[in-house]
Amino acid sequence: MPNEAHMKAALQAYIDAYNRNDLEAVLSLYDDNATVEDPYGTLPKQGKEAIADFYGSAMANGATLELAAPIRASHGDSAAMAFDAVVNLPQGQVRVRVIDVMTFSDAGLITSMRAYFGPSDIEVPEANQSSAS
C-alpha cells in the first residue's frame, strides 16, 4: 500500500502536470485499468485511452487547477484534495469547486478518481447566469 507522503506527492504532481498541460505526465500517474468518474455519478471512463481522451478534452478548455486546502491522505489507500478548476472565458471567469478522491494501487498508481461537485459548486459570470435562465 502506498504511504501518505507518496499519495500527497502524487496528487501534487497531478495538479502541477495538469497546469503545465502535460497530458503524458497526468497519465503516468494512473494504472492502466484505472477509472475516472468526473463528475461522480457519471459513467466512468476506464483505461488509459478513455482517460487520455477525457483529460485531452479537459485541458483543451484552458482550465487551471488551484488548491483550496492542503492535500489530505488517509490511513488506507486513498487521498483527497479540494481545488477550484478555473476557466477564463471572454465573458469572465468560471470557477468549479471540486473535491477529488483518488485510490491507489500497491504500486502507487491511481486506480480510481472521483470528482465531487454539483451545479451549485459552479460559479459563472453574471452575464452567463442571466442568459442561462
C-alpha positions in Angstrom: 0.0 0.0 0.0 1.4 3.5 -0.8 2.2 5.7 2.1 0.8 9.1 3.0 3.7 11.0 1.6 3.6 9.2 -1.7 -0.2 9.8 -2.2 0.2 13.5 -1.3 3.1 13.9 -3.7 1.1 12.1 -6.5 -1.8 14.5 -6.1 0.5 17.5 -6.1 2.2 16.1 -9.3 -1.3 15.7 -10.8 -2.1 19.4 -10.1 1.4 20.5 -11.5 1.1 18.4 -14.6 -2.4 19.5 -15.4 -1.4 23.1 -15.0 1.5 22.6 -17.4 -1.0 21.0 -19.9 1.2 17.9 -19.7 -1.1 15.0 -20.6 1.6 12.3 -20.6 2.6 13.3 -17.0 -1.0 13.1 -15.8 -1.5 9.7 -17.5 1.8 8.4 -15.9 0.1 8.7 -12.5 -2.7 6.3 -13.5 -2.8 2.5 -13.5 -3.5 1.0 -17.0 -7.0 -0.1 -15.9 -7.9 2.9 -13.8 -11.3 4.6 -13.8 -12.2 8.3 -13.8 -15.7 9.5 -12.7 -15.8 13.2 -13.3 -18.3 14.3 -12.1 -19.1 11.4 -9.7 -22.3 9.7 -10.8 -21.5 9.8 -14.5 -20.4 6.8 -16.5 -16.8 6.0 -15.5 -14.1 6.4 -18.1 -11.9 3.2 -17.9 -8.4 2.5 -19.1 -5.7 4.8 -20.3 -7.2 5.5 -23.7 -10.5 6.7 -22.3 -8.7 8.7 -19.6 -6.4 10.3 -22.2 -9.5 11.4 -24.2 -11.1 12.8 -21.1 -8.0 14.8 -20.0 -7.2 15.9 -23.5 -10.6 17.5 -23.8 -10.4 19.0 -20.3 -7.0 20.5 -20.9 -8.1 22.0 -24.3 -10.5 24.3 -22.5 -7.6 26.1 -20.8 -8.6 25.4 -17.2 -6.1 25.6 -14.4 -6.4 23.9 -11.0 -5.9 25.9 -7.8 -5.7 24.0 -4.4 -8.3 25.3 -2.0 -6.8 23.5 1.0 -3.9 21.2 1.8 -3.9 17.7 0.1 -5.2 15.1 2.5 -4.2 11.4 2.7 -5.6 8.5 4.7 -4.6 5.6 6.8 -5.6 3.4 3.8 -5.1 3.6 0.0 -6.8 6.9 -0.8 -6.2 10.6 -0.8 -8.3 13.7 -1.5 -7.9 17.3 -2.5 -10.2 20.3 -2.6 -9.4 22.6 -5.5 -11.0 25.1 -7.9 -10.9 24.5 -11.6 -10.7 27.9 -13.2 -11.5 28.7 -16.8 -11.1 32.3 -18.2 -13.7 33.0 -20.8 -14.4 36.2 -22.7 -17.5 36.7 -20.5 -15.4 36.2 -17.4 -14.0 33.6 -15.1 -15.8 30.3 -14.5 -14.9 28.6 -11.2 -15.8 25.0 -10.3 -15.2 24.0 -6.7 -14.2 20.3 -6.7 -13.1 17.6 -4.3 -11.2 14.7 -6.0 -10.8 11.4 -4.2 -8.2 9.1 -5.6 -7.5 5.5 -4.7 -4.0 4.0 -5.2 -2.7 0.5 -6.1 0.1 -1.2 -4.1 2.4 0.1 -6.9 1.4 3.7 -6.0 -0.6 4.4 -9.2 -4.1 5.9 -9.2 -6.7 3.2 -9.7 -9.7 5.4 -9.4 -10.5 9.1 -9.4 -13.9 10.5 -8.4 -14.6 14.2 -8.7 -17.3 15.6 -6.4 -19.2 18.8 -7.4 -22.7 19.8 -8.2 -24.5 22.5 -10.0 -24.2 24.9 -7.0 -20.4 24.4 -7.0 -20.1 26.1 -10.4 -19.7 29.9 -10.3 -20.3 31.6 -13.7 -20.1 35.3 -14.6 -23.3 37.3 -14.0 -23.9 37.7 -17.8 -23.8 33.9 -18.2 -26.2 33.3 -15.3 -28.9 35.6 -16.7 -28.6 34.2 -20.3 -28.9 30.6 -18.9 -32.3 31.4 -17.2 
